[in-house]
Each structure stands twice: as C-alpha cells, then as structure tokens.
C-alpha cells in the first residue's frame, strides 16, 4: 500500500491506516527534528504532534498529491511553531546527525560541520537539510516550502557555498 493510498483511507475515516504511516515515518520525523538541533525528548514530542496533526487535519490532505511532501510540511510547521511559541534556543545539532560523508570525518570535523550548519540562515539550512539529509527531491522541497523549484536550486547552491565558507573559517 502506498503512502498516498494509506492517507486517502485515513482521510476517509479508516484511522487504522494511520498506523501504517506512523511506522513508515516515525523515524524520519524524529530524525528531522534532531537534525534541526531539537533535543531527543522534545523531538519525540514534536514527532507525536506530527501524527496528531495528521489525524486532526486528515481532511486537508488532497488526493493526488504526494504524501511525503505533505507530512514534511506539517513537520516544518511544527518546528517553526515550537521555536516561536516556546522561544527556545536551538541546541547544537544532535550527535547522531547522519550525514552521508560524515563517516569520513573525525569527531572534531563532525562537530565543526554541525556548528557550520547551525550558523546558516534558516532558508539555506532548510533546503540543505531536506535535500541532502531527508533526501527530498527539489520538486518536493518546493511544495513543502511553497516556493519554485528554481528558488530551491538557488538556495541549495548558495547554502552549500556558505556552508563551505563557514566550515573552512572554523578549520
């Protein structure tokens, strides 16, 4: 069963199908919050809020649209609500931040990369996190953020350039 079929069933009132989506997306949602520097306990709470909203706003899901972009939009909104409502300062990025190339870096380099990511403006950090670490396609990121694909590409390019500059200034 595809994510879209499961969500369509949830929208139609078959809430048991939400368990399928929960099993598929609980870890990606939890990691999404960890990657943004949210502590484990808060990341667990925010992950639960994603699925709470999935149920509560199930009627806002439009058939024919990709479920993955819809749930990431919910997660992103919850993250920004968390920052705004709680006035929390972001923690350093979590130690278990899984970056493709991170295994080739020593502990100090990993820490510097996390700090460099933390220093990026949100508009750049969002697109880099979604494209490189959440593995969303540019089209999906554009839908999540409500911007054009070309703007996503520009932000990724500029964000990576700025990330390199910040990282090498730290080195």
PyMOL commands that set and color helices and strands:
alter all, ss='L'
color gray80, all
select helices_A, chain A and resi 3-11+15-35+40-56+58-60+67-86+100-104+107-119+122-133+138-145+149-170
alter helices_A, ss='H'
color red, helices_A
deselect
rebuild
show_as cartoon
